[in-house]
Amino acid sequence: MKVVKWFDEHFEETLLVIFLILIAFVSLLQIIARTFFGGLPWPEEFDRYCWIWTVFLSLPYTIRKGNMLRVNVLVDLFPTKVRNTINILVDAIILTVMALLLRSSFTVIQNAIKSQRKSPALQLPMYIVYLCLVIGFGLGVIRSIQMLLIHIKHFNEREKTTLEQSMEEARAETAAAQADLTEGGDN
């Protein structure tokens, strides 16, 4: 059960960190190679594809964390049940959009397989590059369903407003800064 919980909480962010480490490592490798050997032909392409993958992996991550682009300040003005209804409607819309994009991404993959195109430097089949669409939108569908169920389950509970969340984060940051100053003053 701990493994399932860990995947639920950290799967996308772990993949994002791995991709960012790869980007940093390959970029550093290219700098070293340019300095001493005249460069390698593939790092820029590799980094570009890693960045593309991070974009599509960030979609389900933002859905799960509730950071999708919204105008929460206006929603915060409504009573709890209206706010929760809006959250459910937004979840349903995001789910619909992710499902439509997932469906379209299968067509893109099929066309890439048929064309048998390969990337110029890495000679990687392009369908592998385009798999980020299926994975990103597929995880987006899963995360959208998850958030929809969470919002339905907690329909009668009051969520914190954007202002309350911001104030809580500011207090936590202030407390952490004060603790750092206190620790620094004790040394």
Secondary structure, 3 states (H helix, E strand, C coil): CHHHHHHHHHHHHHHHHHHHHHHHHHHHHHHHHHHHHCCCCCHHHHHHHHHHHHHHHHHHHHHHHCCCCCCHHHHCCCCHHHHHHHHHHHHHHHHHHHHHHHHHHHHHHHHHHHHCCECCCCCCEHHHHHHHHHHHHHHHHHHHHHHHHHHHHCCCCCCCCHHHHHHHHHHHHHHHHHHHHHHHHHC
